[in-house]
């Protein structure tokens, strides 16, 4: 059964960042996607903190937040009093148990699919990189073999140009 997408996948994918070696989404972006205020989302999370360990959700440092703003991935204005929370893939999944609206569930399913697609793309890229490395090794080996062949050809050419002594002719002599 084909489901109607609430938000284009590209919009969701553009809100996924790589921070502290994991893919995360900002609380404000998640709130926007879910159709709730950021403070409401954070209140629900605060009420259910036991569901969000450090590997599911963490608060950005001042440096990380400034870096995000400098890269124009986050708005530098707007009355944020606290540093934003970010949610890993597991944290986003856990949000579905905290936010129970129909829209939140539908958006959550879509976000999970985008995370899965991104992971598949990274895996594909990794296999391509490994293949390229093996091809590079083969090429390096072949180039050394070709160099060896050229060295042998050079030796042959020098021997043909400089015969060591005149050769005796074979056959009938007059």
N, C-alpha and C positions, 0 to 999 in steps of 0.2 A: 504494500500500500504506500503510495507516494505521499509524503507529508509536505505540507506547505511550509516553506522557510519563512521565519519571521524577519530575519536579518540576513543580508547576503554574507556568504562565507568570507569574502574578502574583508569585510568590515570587522568581523570577529578576528580573523588572522592578523590584521593590522594592529590589534590591541593586545597581542601577545608579545612580551618582551623577554629577553634573556638576561637574567640578573642572578648573581651568585651561583652560576652554573646550573640554573634551572629555568624552565619556561614559566612565566608568571603573567598574571593580569592584575591591573590596578583595581582597587576597590571602587573608585569613581567610574571606571569604564564598565565594570560589572554591574554596578547600580544602574547606569545608563541603559545597558542592554536588558536588564531585568525590568526596567520601568519603575524603579523605586529611587528614593533619595539616598545619597551616599551615607548619610547619618543613620537612616533606617537600616540599611544593610549592616553597617558597623555595630549598631545596637543589637541586632539579632546575633551577630557573631559574638559580641561581648557576653550576651546571655548564655551562649553555648560554647564557651571557650574550651571546654574539655574535648570538643569535637575538632578543634583546630590546633594541633601541635605545631611546633616550629617548622616541620617539613611540609605542612599543609598551608601555613600562612605565616608571614613575618612582616614586621614594619621596616620600611626603608630607612636607611641612615640619611643624614642631611646631605652627605656627598652623593649618594645614589640618586636622591631626589633632584638635586641640582643638576646632575649629569643628564637625567631624563628631560628636565626642562630645557637644558642647553641644546639637546638634540631635537627639540620641538616635538617630542612625543607626548608631552603633557603641557597643559596650559600653565603659564607662569603667573596668571592672575586668578582671582576668584577667592575668596576668603577661607582658604585652608588653614586651620589653626594647628593641626597635628600632621605629622608625617603620614603618608598614606600606607595602608596595609596592602600587601600583594598576596595573591593566592596562587599556589601551584596547581597543577592539574588535579591533584587529589583534593586540594582545598576547594576548588571550583565544584568538584563532584559532591563534596560534603555540603556546600551551600544549598544544594537541592533539598536536603533534609531540613534546612533551617528556613528557607524561603519556600513557601508552599503554594504560591499562586500558579495558575495554569501557564501563564507566560513564563514564569521563572523556570518551570519544569521544561517547557519547550525550548527555551533559549539554552538551558543547561545541556540538553541532549545535543543541540547543535554545536555548542562549544566543545563538548567531548568528541564529536566527530571531527571537528577541525583539528583538535590536539592530535587525534589519531592519524589524520592525514599528514600533518606536519612531521610526526614521528616516522611515518612511512617514507616521506620525502627525504628525511635525513638519512634513513637507512639506505635508500636507493643511492643517495649521493656518496655515502661511505663505500658502498660496493663499487661504484664507478671510480672513486679515488683509488681503491685497492687495485682495480684492473689497470688503471693508468700507470700506477707504480710498477706493476709487473711488466707492462709494455716498455716502460723506461729502462728497466733492468735488462730486458731482452735486447733493446736497441743499443744499450751501452756495450753489451757483450758482442753484438754483431759489428758494431763500429770498431772494436778492438780486433776482431777477426778480419775485417776488411783492411785495416791498417797492416796487419801481418801479411796478408796477400800482396798488398802493394810493396811491402819491403822485399818479399821474395821476387816479385817482378823486377824491382830495381836491381837486385843482385844479378838476375838473369841478363838484364840489359847490359850491365857493366861487363859481364863475362863475354857477351857477344861482341861488344865493341872492342875489347882488348883480348884478342886471342893470346894465349900464353906462349906458344911456339908454332911455327908453321907446320901444317899437317902434311904427312906424306900421302901422295895420291895413290889410290888403289886402282889397278887395272893394267892394261898393256902399255909398255914403255917403248918408245921409239929408239 
